[in-house]
Structures are given as structure tokens and as C-alpha cells.
Amino acid sequence: MKPPHLVPRVNTPWIFSHCDLLARFLELS
């Protein structure tokens, strides 16, 4: 079974999710 972040999503492109996580990480730091 693949990790959730490797599962392709039509409604949520991985690049958008990655950028969102990156933005949240930058806010915390």
C-alpha cells in the first residue's frame, strides 16, 4: 500500500498539497 502523499488525487494535485504543507511548515518555523 502506497503512502497517502503518493496516492494521485484528481481533485487535489500533489503539488498543491505539497505547497500547502510547505507553507504551513514555514509558518511554524
mmCIF entry with sequence, helices, sheets and N, C-alpha, C, O atoms, coordinates in Angstrom:
data_MODEL
# 
_entry.id   MODEL 
# 
_entity.id                         1 
_entity.type                       polymer 
_entity.pdbx_number_of_molecules   1 
# 
_entity_poly.entity_id                      1 
_entity_poly.type                           'polypeptide(L)' 
_entity_poly.nstd_linkage                   no 
_entity_poly.nstd_monomer                   no 
_entity_poly.pdbx_seq_one_letter_code       MKPPHLVPRVNTPWIFSHCDLLARFLELS 
_entity_poly.pdbx_seq_one_letter_code_can   MKPPHLVPRVNTPWIFSHCDLLARFLELS 
_entity_poly.pdbx_strand_id                 A 
# 
loop_
_entity_poly_seq.entity_id 
_entity_poly_seq.num 
_entity_poly_seq.mon_id 
_entity_poly_seq.hetero 
1 1  MET n 
1 2  LYS n 
1 3  PRO n 
1 4  PRO n 
1 5  HIS n 
1 6  LEU n 
1 7  VAL n 
1 8  PRO n 
1 9  ARG n 
1 10 VAL n 
1 11 ASN n 
1 12 THR n 
1 13 PRO n 
1 14 TRP n 
1 15 ILE n 
1 16 PHE n 
1 17 SER n 
1 18 HIS n 
1 19 CYS n 
1 20 ASP n 
1 21 LEU n 
1 22 LEU n 
1 23 ALA n 
1 24 ARG n 
1 25 PHE n 
1 26 LEU n 
1 27 GLU n 
1 28 LEU n 
1 29 SER n 
# 
_struct_asym.id          A 
_struct_asym.entity_id   1 
# 
loop_
_struct_conf.conf_type_id 
_struct_conf.id 
_struct_conf.pdbx_PDB_helix_id 
_struct_conf.beg_label_comp_id 
_struct_conf.beg_label_asym_id 
_struct_conf.beg_label_seq_id 
_struct_conf.pdbx_beg_PDB_ins_code 
_struct_conf.end_label_comp_id 
_struct_conf.end_label_asym_id 
_struct_conf.end_label_seq_id 
_struct_conf.pdbx_end_PDB_ins_code 
_struct_conf.beg_auth_comp_id 
_struct_conf.beg_auth_asym_id 
_struct_conf.beg_auth_seq_id 
_struct_conf.end_auth_comp_id 
_struct_conf.end_auth_asym_id 
_struct_conf.end_auth_seq_id 
_struct_conf.pdbx_PDB_helix_class 
_struct_conf.details 
_struct_conf.pdbx_PDB_helix_length 
HELX_P HELX_P1 AA1 PRO A 4  ? LEU A 6  ? PRO A 4  LEU A 6  5 ? 3  
HELX_P HELX_P2 AA2 TRP A 14 ? LEU A 28 ? TRP A 14 LEU A 28 1 ? 15 
# 
_struct_conf_type.id          HELX_P 
_struct_conf_type.criteria    ? 
_struct_conf_type.reference   ? 
# 
loop_
_atom_site.group_PDB 
_atom_site.id 
_atom_site.type_symbol 
_atom_site.label_atom_id 
_atom_site.label_alt_id 
_atom_site.label_comp_id 
_atom_site.label_asym_id 
_atom_site.label_entity_id 
_atom_site.label_seq_id 
_atom_site.pdbx_PDB_ins_code 
_atom_site.Cartn_x 
_atom_site.Cartn_y 
_atom_site.Cartn_z 
_atom_site.occupancy 
_atom_site.B_iso_or_equiv 
_atom_site.pdbx_formal_charge 
_atom_site.auth_seq_id 
_atom_site.auth_comp_id 
_atom_site.auth_asym_id 
_atom_site.auth_atom_id 
_atom_site.pdbx_PDB_model_num 
ATOM 1   N N  . MET A 1 1  ? 0.846  -1.207 0.000  1.00 0.00 ? 1  MET A N  1 
ATOM 2   C CA . MET A 1 1  ? 0.000  0.000  0.000  1.00 0.00 ? 1  MET A CA 1 
ATOM 3   C C  . MET A 1 1  ? 0.877  1.251  0.000  1.00 0.00 ? 1  MET A C  1 
ATOM 4   O O  . MET A 1 1  ? 1.809  1.375  0.794  1.00 0.00 ? 1  MET A O  1 
ATOM 5   N N  . LYS A 1 2  ? 0.560  2.165  -0.899 1.00 0.00 ? 2  LYS A N  1 
ATOM 6   C CA . LYS A 1 2  ? 1.363  3.387  -1.017 1.00 0.00 ? 2  LYS A CA 1 
ATOM 7   C C  . LYS A 1 2  ? 1.002  4.393  0.073  1.00 0.00 ? 2  LYS A C  1 
ATOM 8   O O  . LYS A 1 2  ? -0.141 4.441  0.527  1.00 0.00 ? 2  LYS A O  1 
ATOM 9   N N  . PRO A 1 3  ? 1.983  5.196  0.490  1.00 0.00 ? 3  PRO A N  1 
ATOM 10  C CA . PRO A 1 3  ? 1.716  6.278  1.448  1.00 0.00 ? 3  PRO A CA 1 
ATOM 11  C C  . PRO A 1 3  ? 0.686  7.255  0.868  1.00 0.00 ? 3  PRO A C  1 
ATOM 12  O O  . PRO A 1 3  ? 0.624  7.426  -0.349 1.00 0.00 ? 3  PRO A O  1 
ATOM 13  N N  . PRO A 1 4  ? -0.116 7.895  1.716  1.00 0.00 ? 4  PRO A N  1 
ATOM 14  C CA . PRO A 1 4  ? -1.170 8.827  1.278  1.00 0.00 ? 4  PRO A CA 1 
ATOM 15  C C  . PRO A 1 4  ? -0.658 9.914  0.345  1.00 0.00 ? 4  PRO A C  1 
ATOM 16  O O  . PRO A 1 4  ? -1.355 10.307 -0.590 1.00 0.00 ? 4  PRO A O  1 
ATOM 17  N N  . HIS A 1 5  ? 0.569  10.408 0.593  1.00 0.00 ? 5  HIS A N  1 
ATOM 18  C CA . HIS A 1 5  ? 1.077  11.520 -0.211 1.00 0.00 ? 5  HIS A CA 1 
ATOM 19  C C  . HIS A 1 5  ? 1.513  11.058 -1.599 1.00 0.00 ? 5  HIS A C  1 
ATOM 20  O O  . HIS A 1 5  ? 1.805  11.882 -2.466 1.00 0.00 ? 5  HIS A O  1 
ATOM 21  N N  . LEU A 1 6  ? 1.557  9.728  -1.813 1.00 0.00 ? 6  LEU A N  1 
ATOM 22  C CA . LEU A 1 6  ? 1.932  9.222  -3.129 1.00 0.00 ? 6  LEU A CA 1 
ATOM 23  C C  . LEU A 1 6  ? 0.709  8.812  -3.937 1.00 0.00 ? 6  LEU A C  1 
ATOM 24  O O  . LEU A 1 6  ? 0.813  8.474  -5.116 1.00 0.00 ? 6  LEU A O  1 
ATOM 25  N N  . VAL A 1 7  ? -0.443 8.844  -3.293 1.00 0.00 ? 7  VAL A N  1 
ATOM 26  C CA . VAL A 1 7  ? -1.678 8.474  -3.980 1.00 0.00 ? 7  VAL A CA 1 
ATOM 27  C C  . VAL A 1 7  ? -2.175 9.651  -4.816 1.00 0.00 ? 7  VAL A C  1 
ATOM 28  O O  . VAL A 1 7  ? -2.445 10.724 -4.275 1.00 0.00 ? 7  VAL A O  1 
ATOM 29  N N  . PRO A 1 8  ? -2.298 9.459  -6.134 1.00 0.00 ? 8  PRO A N  1 
ATOM 30  C CA . PRO A 1 8  ? -2.750 10.530 -7.023 1.00 0.00 ? 8  PRO A CA 1 
ATOM 31  C C  . PRO A 1 8  ? -4.195 10.934 -6.731 1.00 0.00 ? 8  PRO A C  1 
ATOM 32  O O  . PRO A 1 8  ? -5.064 10.077 -6.564 1.00 0.00 ? 8  PRO A O  1 
ATOM 33  N N  . ARG A 1 9  ? -4.440 12.213 -6.672 1.00 0.00 ? 9  ARG A N  1 
ATOM 34  C CA . ARG A 1 9  ? -5.802 12.691 -6.428 1.00 0.00 ? 9  ARG A CA 1 
ATOM 35  C C  . ARG A 1 9  ? -6.194 13.667 -7.527 1.00 0.00 ? 9  ARG A C  1 
ATOM 36  O O  . ARG A 1 9  ? -5.481 14.633 -7.800 1.00 0.00 ? 9  ARG A O  1 
ATOM 37  N N  . VAL A 1 10 ? -7.339 13.403 -8.156 1.00 0.00 ? 10 VAL A N  1 
ATOM 38  C CA . VAL A 1 10 ? -7.797 14.253 -9.253 1.00 0.00 ? 10 VAL A CA 1 
ATOM 39  C C  . VAL A 1 10 ? -8.213 15.630 -8.741 1.00 0.00 ? 10 VAL A C  1 
ATOM 40  O O  . VAL A 1 10 ? -7.922 16.651 -9.365 1.00 0.00 ? 10 VAL A O  1 
ATOM 41  N N  . ASN A 1 11 ? -8.900 15.644 -7.591 1.00 0.00 ? 11 ASN A N  1 
ATOM 42  C CA . ASN A 1 11 ? -9.398 16.918 -7.067 1.00 0.00 ? 11 ASN A CA 1 
ATOM 43  C C  . ASN A 1 11 ? -8.334 17.671 -6.275 1.00 0.00 ? 11 ASN A C  1 
ATOM 44  O O  . ASN A 1 11 ? -8.463 18.871 -6.032 1.00 0.00 ? 11 ASN A O  1 
ATOM 45  N N  . THR A 1 12 ? -7.273 16.949 -5.872 1.00 0.00 ? 12 THR A N  1 
ATOM 46  C CA . THR A 1 12 ? -6.213 17.605 -5.111 1.00 0.00 ? 12 THR A CA 1 
ATOM 47  C C  . THR A 1 12 ? -4.841 17.196 -5.636 1.00 0.00 ? 12 THR A C  1 
ATOM 48  O O  . THR A 1 12 ? -4.262 16.217 -5.163 1.00 0.00 ? 12 THR A O  1 
ATOM 49  N N  . PRO A 1 13 ? -4.316 17.939 -6.612 1.00 0.00 ? 13 PRO A N  1 
ATOM 50  C CA . PRO A 1 13 ? -2.989 17.656 -7.166 1.00 0.00 ? 13 PRO A CA 1 
ATOM 51  C C  . PRO A 1 13 ? -1.936 17.623 -6.069 1.00 0.00 ? 13 PRO A C  1 
ATOM 52  O O  . PRO A 1 13 ? -2.004 18.407 -5.123 1.00 0.00 ? 13 PRO A O  1 
ATOM 53  N N  . TRP A 1 14 ? -0.967 16.727 -6.184 1.00 0.00 ? 14 TRP A N  1 
ATOM 54  C CA . TRP A 1 14 ? 0.048  16.560 -5.131 1.00 0.00 ? 14 TRP A CA 1 
ATOM 55  C C  . TRP A 1 14 ? 0.869  17.833 -4.945 1.00 0.00 ? 14 TRP A C  1 
ATOM 56  O O  . TRP A 1 14 ? 1.319  18.136 -3.840 1.00 0.00 ? 14 TRP A O  1 
ATOM 57  N N  . ILE A 1 15 ? 1.060  18.580 -6.043 1.00 0.00 ? 15 ILE A N  1 
ATOM 58  C CA . ILE A 1 15 ? 1.881  19.796 -5.951 1.00 0.00 ? 15 ILE A CA 1 
ATOM 59  C C  . ILE A 1 15 ? 1.208  20.821 -5.047 1.00 0.00 ? 15 ILE A C  1 
ATOM 60  O O  . ILE A 1 15 ? 1.885  21.528 -4.300 1.00 0.00 ? 15 ILE A O  1 
ATOM 61  N N  . PHE A 1 16 ? -0.123 20.908 -5.109 1.00 0.00 ? 16 PHE A N  1 
ATOM 62  C CA . PHE A 1 16 ? -0.850 21.852 -4.260 1.00 0.00 ? 16 PHE A CA 1 
ATOM 63  C C  . PHE A 1 16 ? -0.749 21.443 -2.800 1.00 0.00 ? 16 PHE A C  1 
ATOM 64  O O  . PHE A 1 16 ? -0.553 22.279 -1.917 1.00 0.00 ? 16 PHE A O  1 
ATOM 65  N N  . SER A 1 17 ? -0.886 20.144 -2.561 1.00 0.00 ? 17 SER A N  1 
ATOM 66  C CA . SER A 1 17 ? -0.793 19.640 -1.189 1.00 0.00 ? 17 SER A CA 1 
ATOM 67  C C  . SER A 1 17 ? 0.606  19.862 -0.635 1.00 0.00 ? 17 SER A C  1 
ATOM 68  O O  . SER A 1 17 ? 0.778  20.224 0.529  1.00 0.00 ? 17 SER A O  1 
ATOM 69  N N  . HIS A 1 18 ? 1.610  19.637 -1.492 1.00 0.00 ? 18 HIS A N  1 
ATOM 70  C CA . HIS A 1 18 ? 3.000  19.811 -1.078 1.00 0.00 ? 18 HIS A CA 1 
ATOM 71  C C  . HIS A 1 18 ? 3.271  21.275 -0.734 1.00 0.00 ? 18 HIS A C  1 
ATOM 72  O O  . HIS A 1 18 ? 3.924  21.578 0.265  1.00 0.00 ? 18 HIS A O  1 
ATOM 73  N N  . CYS A 1 19 ? 2.768  22.168 -1.564 1.00 0.00 ? 19 CYS A N  1 
ATOM 74  C CA . CYS A 1 19 ? 2.970  23.603 -1.321 1.00 0.00 ? 19 CYS A CA 1 
ATOM 75  C C  . CYS A 1 19 ? 2.248  24.027 -0.044 1.00 0.00 ? 19 CYS A C  1 
ATOM 76  O O  . CYS A 1 19 ? 2.739  24.871 0.705  1.00 0.00 ? 19 CYS A O  1 
ATOM 77  N N  . ASP A 1 20 ? 1.081  23.436 0.196  1.00 0.00 ? 20 ASP A N  1 
ATOM 78  C CA . ASP A 1 20 ? 0.322  23.764 1.398  1.00 0.00 ? 20 ASP A CA 1 
ATOM 79  C C  . ASP A 1 20 ? 1.084  23.330 2.641  1.00 0.00 ? 20 ASP A C  1 
ATOM 80  O O  . ASP A 1 20 ? 1.163  24.072 3.620  1.00 0.00 ? 20 ASP A O  1 
ATOM 81  N N  . LEU A 1 21 ? 1.641  22.127 2.599  1.00 0.00 ? 21 LEU A N  1 
ATOM 82  C CA . LEU A 1 21 ? 2.419  21.635 3.737  1.00 0.00 ? 21 LEU A CA 1 
ATOM 83  C C  . LEU A 1 21 ? 3.662  22.480 3.931  1.00 0.00 ? 21 LEU A C  1 
ATOM 84  O O  . LEU A 1 21 ? 4.054  22.766 5.062  1.00 0.00 ? 21 LEU A O  1 
ATOM 85  N N  . LEU A 1 22 ? 4.283  22.879 2.833  1.00 0.00 ? 22 LEU A N  1 
ATOM 86  C CA . LEU A 1 22 ? 5.491  23.695 2.898  1.00 0.00 ? 22 LEU A CA 1 
ATOM 87  C C  . LEU A 1 22 ? 5.165  25.056 3.515  1.00 0.00 ? 22 LEU A C  1 
ATOM 88  O O  . LEU A 1 22 ? 5.917  25.569 4.343  1.00 0.00 ? 22 LEU A O  1 
ATOM 89  N N  . ALA A 1 23 ? 4.043  25.626 3.102  1.00 0.00 ? 23 ALA A N  1 
ATOM 90  C CA . ALA A 1 23 ? 3.629  26.921 3.631  1.00 0.00 ? 23 ALA A CA 1 
ATOM 91  C C  . ALA A 1 23 ? 3.357  26.834 5.134  1.00 0.00 ? 23 ALA A C  1 
ATOM 92  O O  . ALA A 1 23 ? 3.736  27.729 5.891  1.00 0.00 ? 23 ALA A O  1 
ATOM 93  N N  . ARG A 1 24 ? 2.704  25.762 5.560  1.00 0.00 ? 24 ARG A N  1 
ATOM 94  C CA . ARG A 1 24 ? 2.404  25.590 6.983  1.00 0.00 ? 24 ARG A CA 1 
ATOM 95  C C  . ARG A 1 24 ? 3.689  25.407 7.774  1.00 0.00 ? 24 ARG A C  1 
ATOM 96  O O  . ARG A 1 24 ? 3.817  25.914 8.888  1.00 0.00 ? 24 ARG A O  1 
ATOM 97  N N  . PHE A 1 25 ? 4.643  24.679 7.194  1.00 0.00 ? 25 PHE A N  1 
ATOM 98  C CA . PHE A 1 25 ? 5.915  24.449 7.863  1.00 0.00 ? 25 PHE A CA 1 
ATOM 99  C C  . PHE A 1 25 ? 6.667  25.766 8.032  1.00 0.00 ? 25 PHE A C  1 
ATOM 100 O O  . PHE A 1 25 ? 7.287  26.009 9.067  1.00 0.00 ? 25 PHE A O  1 
ATOM 101 N N  . LEU A 1 26 ? 6.606  26.616 7.003  1.00 0.00 ? 26 LEU A N  1 
ATOM 102 C CA . LEU A 1 26 ? 7.291  27.906 7.059  1.00 0.00 ? 26 LEU A CA 1 
ATOM 103 C C  . LEU A 1 26 ? 6.625  28.824 8.086  1.00 0.00 ? 26 LEU A C  1 
ATOM 104 O O  . LEU A 1 26 ? 7.290  29.646 8.716  1.00 0.00 ? 26 LEU A O  1 
ATOM 105 N N  . GLU A 1 27 ? 5.314  28.676 8.248  1.00 0.00 ? 27 GLU A N  1 
ATOM 106 C CA . GLU A 1 27 ? 4.608  29.500 9.237  1.00 0.00 ? 27 GLU A CA 1 
ATOM 107 C C  . GLU A 1 27 ? 5.021  29.111 10.654 1.00 0.00 ? 27 GLU A C  1 
ATOM 108 O O  . GLU A 1 27 ? 5.126  29.964 11.536 1.00 0.00 ? 27 GLU A O  1 
ATOM 109 N N  . LEU A 1 28 ? 5.253  27.821 10.862 1.00 0.00 ? 28 LEU A N  1 
ATOM 110 C CA . LEU A 1 28 ? 5.614  27.348 12.200 1.00 0.00 ? 28 LEU A CA 1 
ATOM 111 C C  . LEU A 1 28 ? 7.056  27.696 12.544 1.00 0.00 ? 28 LEU A C  1 
ATOM 112 O O  . LEU A 1 28 ? 7.379  27.934 13.708 1.00 0.00 ? 28 LEU A O  1 
ATOM 113 N N  . SER A 1 29 ? 7.911  27.725 11.547 1.00 0.00 ? 29 SER A N  1 
ATOM 114 C CA . SER A 1 29 ? 9.334  27.970 11.801 1.00 0.00 ? 29 SER A CA 1 
ATOM 115 C C  . SER A 1 29 ? 9.630  29.446 12.031 1.00 0.00 ? 29 SER A C  1 
ATOM 116 O O  . SER A 1 29 ? 10.781 29.817 12.258 1.00 0.00 ? 29 SER A O  1 
# 
